[in-house]
Amino acid sequence: AQKSLLARYKKFITTIVLGFIVFLACVESVFVVMATPFAVSNVYHQQFQMHRFLTEIYNKPVAVNDLGWTSFRNNNYVLDFWGLGSTRARMLRQTESNVLWMDKLAAEKDVKLVMIYTTANWFPKVPEGWIKLAELDVSGPRITVLQAVAFFARDKQDVPLLKQQLQQFKALLPQ
């Protein structure tokens, strides 16, 4: 009796199907391997540079939305507006309808500089009166950093010193 076409090529078809499944599983790994250097570069060019500014030049309390490097080996207070490091900030962020809570909490902690993402999924609005001083962005492909960090002074009297410190730091930034 003749074997059906499917039965005759069963091993071949099984090999092709399994090979395709393995290929699909590897595609994600290839992306991860290819993206890792860019992801590391993103962290170095943004979060690590924020850390350097805070610990090497600024050396005072700060407010951020992404703790990470900003708090690592930083002896100064870091107010986390997102709430990972502050239950109170997290509760206020989730319950308050306006952004005045940010300024009130920063004032309580003697924070004069704020470094946050101002995109829709972070903090699209900031308290009136905050003065935008600069942005820290990355060049090249974005993997872990999807937007620039905005630097704000909470009070106009702090602007001259903060601008001077940011200018000083700008000269130390990597290309």
C-alpha positions in Angstrom: 0.0 0.0 0.0 1.2 3.4 -0.8 1.8 5.8 2.1 -0.1 9.1 1.9 1.9 12.1 0.9 1.7 13.5 4.5 3.0 10.2 5.9 5.8 10.1 3.5 7.0 13.6 4.3 6.1 13.6 8.0 9.7 13.9 9.2 10.5 16.6 6.7 7.4 18.7 7.6 8.1 18.2 11.4 11.6 19.4 10.9 10.4 22.5 8.9 7.8 23.4 11.6 10.1 22.9 14.5 12.8 24.9 12.7 10.3 27.7 12.1 9.3 27.7 15.8 13.0 27.8 16.9 13.6 30.7 14.4 10.7 32.7 15.9 12.0 32.1 19.4 15.4 33.3 18.4 14.2 36.5 16.7 13.4 38.1 20.1 16.8 37.1 21.5 18.6 38.6 18.5 16.7 41.9 19.1 17.7 41.9 22.7 21.4 41.2 21.9 21.4 44.0 19.2 19.5 46.5 21.4 21.5 46.0 24.6 24.4 48.3 23.7 22.0 51.1 22.8 20.0 50.6 26.0 23.2 50.8 28.1 24.2 54.0 26.1 20.8 55.5 26.9 21.2 55.0 30.6 24.8 56.3 30.5 23.8 59.5 28.5 20.8 60.3 30.7 20.3 58.8 34.1 24.1 58.5 34.8 24.6 62.1 33.7 21.8 63.2 36.0 23.5 61.4 38.8 26.8 63.1 38.0 25.2 66.6 38.0 23.6 66.0 41.3 26.6 64.5 43.1 29.5 66.4 41.5 28.0 69.9 41.0 24.6 70.5 42.5 24.8 68.7 45.9 21.4 69.7 47.3 17.9 68.2 47.6 16.2 67.5 44.2 12.9 66.2 43.0 12.7 63.6 40.2 10.2 61.2 38.6 12.7 58.3 38.2 14.8 57.4 41.2 17.5 55.1 39.7 20.9 56.7 39.4 19.8 60.0 40.9 19.6 58.5 44.4 22.6 56.1 44.1 25.4 57.3 46.3 23.8 60.7 46.6 24.0 62.0 50.2 21.3 64.6 49.5 17.5 64.1 49.7 15.9 62.9 46.5 12.1 63.5 46.3 10.5 60.9 44.1 7.4 62.4 42.5 6.3 59.1 40.9 6.1 57.6 44.4 8.4 54.6 44.3 10.5 56.2 47.0 7.7 58.2 48.6 4.3 56.8 49.6 3.0 60.3 50.2 4.0 61.5 46.7 2.5 58.4 45.1 -0.8 58.9 47.0 -0.9 62.6 46.0 -0.1 61.9 42.4 -2.9 59.4 42.2 -5.5 61.5 44.1 -4.9 65.2 43.4 -6.5 66.8 40.3 -4.0 69.6 40.0 -0.2 69.8 40.2 0.1 72.1 43.2 0.9 69.1 45.3 4.2 68.8 43.5 5.3 72.3 44.5 4.0 71.9 48.1 5.8 68.6 48.6 9.0 70.1 47.1 8.9 73.1 49.3 8.5 70.9 52.4 11.7 69.1 51.4 13.6 72.3 50.6 13.9 71.2 46.9 14.8 74.0 44.5 15.6 71.9 41.4 13.2 69.5 39.7 14.3 67.0 37.0 11.3 65.3 35.4 9.8 63.9 32.2 7.1 66.2 31.0 5.4 63.9 28.5 1.8 62.7 28.7 2.6 59.5 30.5 4.7 61.2 33.2 4.1 64.9 34.2 2.6 66.8 31.2 1.7 69.7 33.6 4.0 71.4 36.1 3.1 74.0 38.8 2.8 77.6 37.6 5.9 79.5 38.4 8.4 76.7 37.7 11.0 77.9 35.3 12.3 75.5 32.7 16.1 75.7 32.5 17.3 72.9 30.3 16.7 69.4 28.9 18.9 66.4 29.0 18.4 64.1 26.0 20.2 61.3 24.3 21.3 60.9 20.7 21.0 57.7 18.7 18.4 55.0 19.0 16.1 55.2 22.0 15.7 51.9 23.9 15.4 52.7 27.6 15.0 56.5 27.3 12.0 57.6 25.5 12.1 61.4 26.2 14.3 64.2 27.5 14.5 65.1 31.1 13.4 68.7 31.8 15.2 70.7 34.5 13.1 73.3 36.4 13.9 75.9 39.0 11.0 76.2 41.5 11.8 79.9 42.2 13.2 82.6 39.9 15.7 83.6 42.6 17.5 80.3 42.1 17.7 80.6 38.3 21.1 82.4 38.0 23.0 79.8 40.2 21.2 76.8 38.6 22.0 78.1 35.1 25.6 78.6 36.0 25.8 75.1 37.4 24.1 73.7 34.3 26.6 75.5 32.1 29.5 74.2 34.1 28.0 70.7 33.7 27.4 71.0 30.0 31.1 71.3 29.4 31.6 67.9 31.2 28.9 66.0 29.3 30.0 63.3 26.8 29.4 64.0 23.1 
